Amino acid sequence: MEIRIAEEFMLKLIAEAGKYGFEECEASYSDDISMSVDILQGEVSSYEQSSEQAVSFRGLKNGQMGYCETSRFDDDAVKFMLESASENCDVLNDEDREFIYCDENNKNLHFSQMSDAYDKNTYNRFAELGLDLEKSILALDPRILAVDYLSISCARGPALIINSKGLHSYRDTDGVSLFAGCRAKDSDGSIKSGGHYWVGNDIDKFDKEAFLAKLSDNIIGKMGASSCKSGSYKTVFTNEAFMQFMTAFLNNTFATVMQKGLSLLDGRVGEKIASDCLTIKDVPMYEDALTKIPFDDEGVLTTEKAIIDKGVFATPFYNLKSAYKAGTSSTGNGFKSGSSIGTSPTNILVVPGSKTFDDLCAEAGEGIILTDLSGLHAGVNTISGDFSLLCEGFLIENGKKGRPVEQITAAGNFYEIIKNVISVGNDIINIPAGQGEFFTPSVLVSEVNISGES
């Protein structure tokens, strides 16, 4: 469907809203267009292509914000949505004020980043690449038994927001992702599993040889793994492991979470909470990001900001609602979650240091490398920061990556870990997260409690 038709429907909603008692209102349109190809045992096992279009409405009536969503765009849908949202307001009792917003100096916001490269994403292209990649993975090593999962997908999506205060904002994005997971048999008969991913916005930029090398390291590198002695270890979190670890606790920096009493960071802005060498920023227009975000879903312009600045908790993430409650301004992190507005980062950057991964291992001397963290939901208390996670990795022996280890558990407290970061690497990777991506290097932590052999 053309976006013009959706826009006409949205304008009808806004024009009719006053008849149902709405003082202010907003309509949002999204079109999630996607395609995916799955490969299994030398065949295309699954092919999906979809386009999911929806218009959501939110309106302010008697101090309450009512919501409704539809995938129909006719006059009956206008009546249904406004009646439903109005009834929604009648039963709500939210004491916190919500907002329909428009910056008088930035009413018309437009940012398009969809590229011509998206047209390369065809079924034939994905199928050919996937089938060839599966063969190449199986040929890496005779110990690889099967490629259990191989999926290539792409998505693009325009988003339009119009409100009764004059805001007219449009933003779009697109991207491609690939993930492969395989299974191998160790010499002792045990089964190892591993995988790797790639994200980008141009399928021609997929580097097959680099992908295979990393995947091989992720699974063949685990061969011969065993536990290690329990103790306190100097620990290198690889870039992937540190991203997993930080993501589990990132919600603690959301003002909405802090205001509910669910974060120990409440009231600690300006306080030292981490190591001097740790700086974490929200960078909406980060030059290396696939998705750049100049404004949020409330029409607030985004800005680069430090969340943790050289160890100091600099600012939480605010949307308009949580900012008003705190008596401050939105940080431009109000993004839609369904019909309602939630909080989300844009592009998170752990500011890199100057040291390579090998430098971090050399600095540790003796210790452990953590590559995979399991149980991030069951083994983490996001409020207290306590964690106990099943891990895999490698020993650090004489300052170098040593033998692989498994069947170990890392335990401790998130806030102590970020205080004990002593070096930050320069080996940044990017993984989709939030509204954009998470960029992080490996880090060296002075001590982590590891449980392994008694």
LINTA-V702133 format. One record per residue. N is the residue number from 0. RES is the residue in one letter. BURIAL is + if it has 24 or more other C-alpha atoms within 12 Angstrom, else -. Layout:
<<N/RES/BURIAL> <N/RES/BURIAL>>
This chain:
<<0/M/-> <1/E/-> <2/I/-> <3/R/-> <4/I/-> <5/A/+> <6/E/+> <7/E/-> <8/F/+> <9/M/+> <10/L/+> <11/K/+> <12/L/+> <13/I/+> <14/A/+> <15/E/+> <16/A/+> <17/G/-> <18/K/-> <19/Y/+> <20/G/+> <21/F/+> <22/E/+> <23/E/+> <24/C/+> <25/E/+> <26/A/+> <27/S/+> <28/Y/+> <29/S/+> <30/D/+> <31/D/+> <32/I/+> <33/S/+> <34/M/+> <35/S/+> <36/V/+> <37/D/+> <38/I/+> <39/L/+> <40/Q/-> <41/G/+> <42/E/-> <43/V/+> <44/S/-> <45/S/-> <46/Y/-> <47/E/-> <48/Q/-> <49/S/-> <50/S/-> <51/E/-> <52/Q/+> <53/A/+> <54/V/+> <55/S/+> <56/F/+> <57/R/+> <58/G/+> <59/L/+> <60/K/+> <61/N/+> <62/G/+> <63/Q/+> <64/M/+> <65/G/+> <66/Y/+> <67/C/+> <68/E/+> <69/T/+> <70/S/+> <71/R/-> <72/F/+> <73/D/-> <74/D/-> <75/D/-> <76/A/+> <77/V/+> <78/K/+> <79/F/+> <80/M/+> <81/L/+> <82/E/+> <83/S/+> <84/A/+> <85/S/+> <86/E/+> <87/N/+> <88/C/+> <89/D/-> <90/V/-> <91/L/-> <92/N/-> <93/D/-> <94/E/-> <95/D/-> <96/R/-> <97/E/+> <98/F/+> <99/I/+> <100/Y/+> <101/C/+> <102/D/-> <103/E/-> <104/N/-> <105/N/-> <106/K/+> <107/N/+> <108/L/+> <109/H/-> <110/F/-> <111/S/-> <112/Q/+> <113/M/-> <114/S/-> <115/D/-> <116/A/-> <117/Y/+> <118/D/-> <119/K/-> <120/N/+> <121/T/+> <122/Y/+> <123/N/-> <124/R/-> <125/F/+> <126/A/+> <127/E/-> <128/L/+> <129/G/+> <130/L/+> <131/D/-> <132/L/+> <133/E/+> <134/K/+> <135/S/+> <136/I/+> <137/L/+> <138/A/-> <139/L/+> <140/D/+> <141/P/-> <142/R/+> <143/I/+> <144/L/+> <145/A/+> <146/V/+> <147/D/+> <148/Y/+> <149/L/+> <150/S/+> <151/I/+> <152/S/+> <153/C/+> <154/A/+> <155/R/+> <156/G/+> <157/P/+> <158/A/+> <159/L/+> <160/I/+> <161/I/+> <162/N/+> <163/S/+> <164/K/+> <165/G/+> <166/L/+> <167/H/+> <168/S/+> <169/Y/+> <170/R/+> <171/D/+> <172/T/+> <173/D/+> <174/G/+> <175/V/+> <176/S/+> <177/L/+> <178/F/+> <179/A/+> <180/G/+> <181/C/+> <182/R/+> <183/A/+> <184/K/-> <185/D/-> <186/S/-> <187/D/-> <188/G/-> <189/S/-> <190/I/-> <191/K/+> <192/S/+> <193/G/+> <194/G/+> <195/H/+> <196/Y/+> <197/W/+> <198/V/+> <199/G/+> <200/N/+> <201/D/+> <202/I/+> <203/D/-> <204/K/-> <205/F/+> <206/D/-> <207/K/+> <208/E/-> <209/A/-> <210/F/+> <211/L/+> <212/A/-> <213/K/-> <214/L/+> <215/S/+> <216/D/+> <217/N/+> <218/I/+> <219/I/+> <220/G/+> <221/K/+> <222/M/+> <223/G/+> <224/A/+> <225/S/+> <226/S/+> <227/C/+> <228/K/-> <229/S/-> <230/G/-> <231/S/-> <232/Y/+> <233/K/+> <234/T/+> <235/V/+> <236/F/+> <237/T/+> <238/N/+> <239/E/+> <240/A/+> <241/F/+> <242/M/+> <243/Q/+> <244/F/+> <245/M/+> <246/T/+> <247/A/+> <248/F/+> <249/L/+> <250/N/+> <251/N/+> <252/T/+> <253/F/+> <254/A/+> <255/T/+> <256/V/+> <257/M/+> <258/Q/+> <259/K/-> <260/G/-> <261/L/-> <262/S/+> <263/L/+> <264/L/+> <265/D/+> <266/G/-> <267/R/-> <268/V/-> <269/G/-> <270/E/-> <271/K/+> <272/I/+> <273/A/+> <274/S/+> <275/D/-> <276/C/+> <277/L/+> <278/T/+> <279/I/+> <280/K/+> <281/D/+> <282/V/+> <283/P/+> <284/M/+> <285/Y/+> <286/E/-> <287/D/-> <288/A/+> <289/L/+> <290/T/+> <291/K/+> <292/I/+> <293/P/+> <294/F/+> <295/D/+> <296/D/+> <297/E/+> <298/G/+> <299/V/+> <300/L/+> <301/T/+> <302/T/+> <303/E/+> <304/K/+> <305/A/+> <306/I/+> <307/I/+> <308/D/+> <309/K/+> <310/G/+> <311/V/+> <312/F/+> <313/A/+> <314/T/+> <315/P/+> <316/F/+> <317/Y/+> <318/N/+> <319/L/+> <320/K/+> <321/S/+> <322/A/+> <323/Y/-> <324/K/-> <325/A/-> <326/G/-> <327/T/-> <328/S/+> <329/S/+> <330/T/+> <331/G/+> <332/N/+> <333/G/+> <334/F/+> <335/K/+> <336/S/-> <337/G/-> <338/S/+> <339/S/+> <340/I/+> <341/G/+> <342/T/+> <343/S/+> <344/P/+> <345/T/+> <346/N/+> <347/I/+> <348/L/+> <349/V/+> <350/V/+> <351/P/+> <352/G/+> <353/S/-> <354/K/-> <355/T/+> <356/F/+> <357/D/+> <358/D/+> <359/L/+> <360/C/+> <361/A/+> <362/E/+> <363/A/+> <364/G/+> <365/E/+> <366/G/+> <367/I/+> <368/I/+> <369/L/+> <370/T/+> <371/D/+> <372/L/+> <373/S/+> <374/G/-> <375/L/+> <376/H/-> <377/A/-> <378/G/-> <379/V/+> <380/N/+> <381/T/+> <382/I/+> <383/S/-> <384/G/+> <385/D/+> <386/F/+> <387/S/+> <388/L/+> <389/L/+> <390/C/+> <391/E/+> <392/G/+> <393/F/+> <394/L/+> <395/I/+> <396/E/-> <397/N/-> <398/G/+> <399/K/-> <400/K/+> <401/G/+> <402/R/+> <403/P/+> <404/V/+> <405/E/+> <406/Q/+> <407/I/+> <408/T/+> <409/A/+> <410/A/+> <411/G/+> <412/N/+> <413/F/+> <414/Y/+> <415/E/+> <416/I/+> <417/I/+> <418/K/+> <419/N/+> <420/V/+> <421/I/+> <422/S/+> <423/V/+> <424/G/+> <425/N/+> <426/D/+> <427/I/+> <428/I/+> <429/N/+> <430/I/+> <431/P/+> <432/A/+> <433/G/+> <434/Q/+> <435/G/+> <436/E/+> <437/F/+> <438/F/+> <439/T/+> <440/P/+> <441/S/+> <442/V/+> <443/L/+> <444/V/+> <445/S/+> <446/E/+> <447/V/+> <448/N/+> <449/I/+> <450/S/+> <451/G/+> <452/E/-> <453/S/->>
